[in-house]
């Protein structure tokens, strides 16, 4: 019985056996998937285990089942706060406070959110000034280097979360890819024939939440913590005949090393948006009369058959290596290129993954550190 499992889960939580509590709540949810209390309580156990993304998903589901449950908003606010999603946390906490007036937990967390939001605004202003001064004082990348970086960023990349999902289950229900431009990241979930009414997409400061709920099937949930922050109000999505296309507007014009946040990929590089040359290699599918897959294949064939000389041939060579490489090789290329300021391009992750890659200027040239 679900009630027996719920009782045992509560006892495990009281005894600080949080992993057992999550497991018991999960078993109870399998038996009673419409009980908001189970999701809200599992969210609390996930918070204790620092599983904040899972806690947000549980709290969100509890709110969907019971929009008047104050503690579900509290759980969502707490988890989002831990994920540094202060605006999203504040919004949830304000809704919960309206349902539970006088509860000091809401007011205390709202004050903390306001403080962190103000601190972020100051930090962002300082960072912008620092980057601007650096760009004014630094010679930057040459045209050849920028081509390599743009090619790496524009190429559609299967996200590492696919590998994680495969470790957790036999096969992910829907495949997803992403590509990026200077101002946005486009995520594509390949799901054919899904009605728009069965797709729910929500945007947080650094969280994307996608739910595809088809009657008679287990719901599909995709909720990554994103590599960088986005502007939720400017994000949008389209449900097409073969896929769900999601456009995330970046809060900062930086290169995302992956779709999901990862401490190993914390090194970022500012994108030069003034040239206007960046374009996605994977076109949007809004015009259904155009066969984009056929067009993409044709363009790739023409690029492959094109005979180039000098720097153009070298850049094409590096693009081909990156396109056909495995994830470790791509990570090695990105890390070595960024950390060496464009002077080293390694494909050996075992060599560069555990240390900082130092610059190696060409013979007859000197590497200088620019102060700002």
C-alpha positions in Angstrom: 0.0 0.0 0.0 1.2 3.5 -0.8 0.2 4.7 2.6 2.4 2.1 4.3 5.4 3.2 2.1 4.7 6.8 2.9 4.7 6.1 6.7 8.0 4.2 6.4 9.5 7.0 4.3 8.6 9.6 6.9 10.2 7.4 9.6 13.4 7.1 7.5 13.5 10.9 7.0 13.2 11.5 10.7 16.1 9.1 11.3 18.2 11.0 8.7 18.1 8.1 6.3 17.4 10.4 3.4 18.4 8.0 0.6 16.0 5.4 1.9 13.3 8.0 2.3 13.7 9.0 -1.4 13.5 5.3 -2.5 10.4 4.7 -0.4 8.7 7.8 -1.6 9.5 6.8 -5.2 7.8 3.4 -4.6 4.8 5.1 -3.1 4.6 7.5 -6.1 4.6 4.5 -8.5 1.5 3.3 -6.8 -0.2 6.7 -6.3 1.2 9.2 -8.9 -1.5 11.8 -8.2 -0.7 12.4 -4.5 1.0 15.8 -4.2 2.1 15.1 -0.6 4.4 12.4 -1.8 6.1 14.7 -4.3 6.5 17.5 -1.8 7.9 15.2 0.8 10.3 13.5 -1.7 11.4 17.0 -2.7 12.4 17.7 1.0 14.4 14.5 1.1 16.2 15.3 -2.2 17.1 18.7 -0.7 18.7 17.0 2.2 20.8 14.9 -0.3 21.7 18.1 -2.3 19.7 16.7 -5.2 18.4 20.2 -5.9 17.4 19.8 -9.5 15.3 16.7 -8.6 13.8 18.6 -5.7 12.7 21.4 -8.1 11.0 18.8 -10.3 9.2 17.2 -7.4 8.0 20.5 -6.0 6.9 21.6 -9.4 4.8 18.3 -9.8 3.3 18.8 -6.3 2.2 22.3 -7.3 0.7 21.1 -10.5 -1.4 18.5 -8.5 -2.3 21.0 -5.8 -1.6 24.7 -6.5 -2.6 25.7 -3.0 0.1 23.6 -1.2 2.3 26.2 0.5 5.0 23.7 1.5 5.5 22.8 -2.2 6.3 26.4 -3.0 8.7 26.4 0.0 10.5 23.3 -1.3 10.8 24.8 -4.8 12.1 28.1 -3.4 14.7 26.4 -1.2 16.0 24.2 -4.0 16.1 27.0 -6.5 18.0 29.1 -3.9 20.6 26.4 -3.6 20.9 26.3 -7.4 21.5 30.1 -7.3 18.2 30.6 -9.2 17.3 33.6 -7.0 14.7 35.2 -9.2 12.8 31.9 -9.6 13.2 31.1 -5.9 11.8 34.5 -5.0 8.8 34.0 -7.3 7.9 30.6 -5.7 8.4 31.9 -2.2 6.1 34.9 -2.7 3.3 32.6 -3.9 3.9 30.3 -0.9 3.9 33.3 1.5 0.5 34.4 0.1 -0.8 30.9 1.0 0.8 30.8 4.4 0.8 34.4 5.8 2.9 34.7 8.9 5.2 31.8 8.1 8.7 33.3 8.8 10.4 30.7 6.6 9.1 32.4 3.5 10.0 36.0 4.6 13.5 35.0 5.7 14.2 33.3 2.4 12.8 36.1 0.4 15.1 38.5 2.2 18.1 36.3 1.3 17.0 36.2 -2.3 16.8 40.0 -2.5 20.2 40.2 -1.0 21.7 37.7 -3.5 19.9 39.4 -6.4 21.4 42.8 -5.5 24.9 41.2 -5.1 24.6 39.5 -8.5 23.6 42.8 -10.1 26.8 44.5 -8.7 29.0 41.5 -9.7 27.5 41.5 -13.3 28.3 45.2 -13.7 31.9 44.7 -12.5 32.3 41.7 -14.8 31.0 43.6 -17.8 33.3 46.5 -17.2 36.3 44.0 -16.7 35.5 42.2 -20.0 35.0 45.5 -21.9 38.4 46.9 -20.6 40.0 43.6 -21.5 38.7 43.6 -25.0 39.9 47.2 -25.5 43.4 46.4 -24.2 43.9 42.9 -25.7 44.7 42.2 -29.4 42.2 39.3 -29.1 42.0 36.3 -31.5 43.0 36.6 -35.1 40.6 35.7 -37.9 41.9 32.1 -38.2 41.4 31.4 -34.5 37.9 32.9 -34.4 36.9 30.6 -37.2 38.0 27.5 -35.2 36.1 28.7 -32.1 33.0 29.6 -34.1 33.0 26.2 -35.8 33.3 24.4 -32.5 30.4 26.5 -31.0 28.1 26.3 -34.0 28.4 22.5 -34.5 25.4 20.6 -33.1 26.6 18.6 -30.1 25.0 15.7 -28.4 24.8 16.7 -24.7 26.7 14.7 -22.1 23.4 14.3 -20.2 22.5 11.6 -22.9 25.3 9.5 -21.4 24.0 10.0 -17.9 20.5 9.1 -19.0 21.8 5.9 -20.6 23.5 5.0 -17.4 20.2 5.5 -15.5 18.0 3.7 -18.0 18.3 1.5 -21.0 17.7 4.3 -23.5 16.4 7.9 -23.3 12.8 8.3 -24.6 13.7 11.2 -26.8 17.0 12.3 -28.3 18.1 15.9 -27.9 20.8 18.1 -29.4 21.7 21.8 -29.2 23.6 24.5 -31.0 24.4 28.0 -30.1 24.8 31.5 -31.5 26.2 34.6 -29.8 22.9 35.6 -28.3 21.0 32.3 -27.9 21.1 28.5 -27.5 18.7 26.4 -29.5 17.7 23.0 -28.0 16.0 20.4 -30.1 14.1 17.4 -28.7 13.2 14.9 -31.4 9.7 13.9 -30.6 7.4 13.1 -33.5 3.7 13.7 -33.7 3.3 15.2 -30.2 0.4 17.6 -29.7 1.3 21.0 -28.4 -1.2 20.5 -25.5 1.0 17.6 -24.3 4.2 19.6 -24.1 5.0 21.9 -21.1 8.1 24.0 -21.1 9.2 26.4 -18.3 12.2 28.6 -18.1 14.2 29.6 -15.0 17.3 31.7 -14.5 19.5 28.7 -15.2 17.0 25.8 -15.5 15.1 24.5 -18.5 12.1 22.3 -17.6 10.5 20.2 -20.3 7.6 17.7 -19.8 6.1 15.6 -22.5 3.0 13.8 -21.2 1.3 11.5 -23.6 -1.7 9.5 -22.4 -0.9 5.9 -21.8 2.8 6.5 -21.6 5.2 7.4 -18.8 5.8 11.2 -18.8 9.2 12.4 -20.2 11.0 14.9 -18.1 14.1 16.9 -19.1 15.3 19.4 -16.6 18.9 20.3 -16.9 20.7 23.0 -14.9 22.1 25.0 -17.8 25.7 26.0 -18.4 24.9 29.7 -18.2 22.1 31.9 -17.2 19.2 32.9 -19.5 16.5 35.5 -19.7 13.3 33.6 -19.2 11.0 36.3 -20.5 12.7 36.2 -23.9 12.9 32.5 -24.3 10.3 30.6 -26.4 9.6 27.2 -27.9 7.7 25.7 -30.9 6.1 22.2 -31.1 6.7 21.0 -34.7 5.6 17.8 -36.4 8.9 16.0 -35.7 10.4 17.9 -32.8 10.2 20.5 -30.0 12.5 23.4 -30.7 13.4 25.6 -27.7 15.2 28.9 -28.0 17.1 30.1 -24.9 18.1 33.7 -24.8 21.5 34.1 -23.1 21.9 36.5 -20.3 25.5 37.0 -21.3 27.2 36.6 -24.7 29.6 33.8 -23.7 30.4 30.5 -25.3 28.6 27.6 -23.6 31.1 24.6 -23.3 28.1 22.3 -22.9 24.4 22.5 -22.5 24.4 21.5 -18.8 26.3 23.1 -16.0 29.6 21.3 -15.2 32.4 22.5 -12.9 35.0 21.1 -15.3 33.7 23.3 -18.0 33.6 26.5 -16.0 36.1 28.3 -18.3 34.1 30.6 -20.6 35.0 32.9 -23.5 33.3 36.1 -24.5 31.7 36.0 -28.0 32.4 38.9 -30.3 29.0 39.8 -31.6 30.0 42.9 -33.6 31.1 40.9 -36.7 27.6 39.5 -37.3 29.2 36.4 -38.9 28.1 33.7 -36.4 25.3 31.5 -37.7 23.9 28.2 -36.6 25.0 25.1 -38.5 21.6 23.6 -37.7 18.8 25.8 -39.2 15.5 26.5 -37.5 12.4 24.6 -38.7 9.8 27.2 -38.6 9.2 27.1 -42.4 7.7 23.7 -42.8 7.7 24.0 -46.6 11.5 23.8 -46.6 13.2 20.4 -46.2 15.9 21.6 -43.8 17.4 18.1 -43.4 18.0 17.9 -47.1 19.4 21.4 -47.3 21.7 20.8 -44.4 23.1 17.6 -46.0 23.6 19.5 -49.3 25.5 22.3 -47.6 27.7 19.9 -45.7 28.5 18.0 -48.9 29.4 21.2 -50.6 31.6 22.3 -47.7 33.3 18.9 -47.7 34.0 18.9 -51.4 35.2 22.5 -51.5 39.0 22.8 -52.2 40.6 25.4 -50.0 44.1 26.8 -49.6 46.2 28.3 -46.7 44.4 29.2 -43.5 41.0 28.3 -44.9 42.2 24.7 -45.6 43.7 24.5 -42.1 40.5 25.8 -40.5 38.5 23.2 -42.4 40.9 20.5 -41.3 40.3 21.5 -37.6 36.5 21.6 -38.1 36.5 18.1 -39.6 38.5 16.8 -36.7 36.1 18.4 -34.2 33.0 17.2 -36.0 34.0 13.5 -36.1 35.7 13.4 -32.7 34.3 11.8 -29.5 33.3 13.9 -26.5 36.7 13.6 -24.8 38.6 14.8 -27.9 36.2 17.8 -28.2 36.6 18.7 -24.5 40.4 18.6 -25.0 40.3 20.8 -28.0 38.0 23.4 -26.3 40.0 23.4 -23.0 43.4 23.6 -24.6 42.4 26.3 -27.1 40.8 28.6 -24.5 43.4 28.2 -21.7 46.3 28.7 -24.1 44.8 31.8 -25.6 44.6 30.2 -29.0 48.2 28.9 -29.2 47.6 25.2 -28.4 45.0 22.8 -29.8 45.2 19.4 -28.3 43.1 16.3 -28.9 44.4 14.3 -25.9 42.0 14.7 -22.9 44.2 12.5 -20.7 47.1 15.0 -21.3 45.2 18.3 -20.8 42.2 17.3 -18.6 44.0 17.4 -15.3 46.1 20.5 -15.7 46.0 24.1 -17.1 47.3 24.3 -20.6 50.0 27.0 -20.9 50.4 29.1 -24.0 53.0 28.1 -26.6 53.7 31.0 -29.0 55.2 30.3 -32.5 59.0 30.5 -32.9 60.2 34.0 -32.9 57.2 35.4 -31.0 56.8 36.2 -27.3 53.7 35.4 -25.2 52.7 38.4 -23.1 50.1 38.6 -20.3 47.8 41.6 -20.7 47.0 43.5 -17.5 43.7 45.2 -17.1 
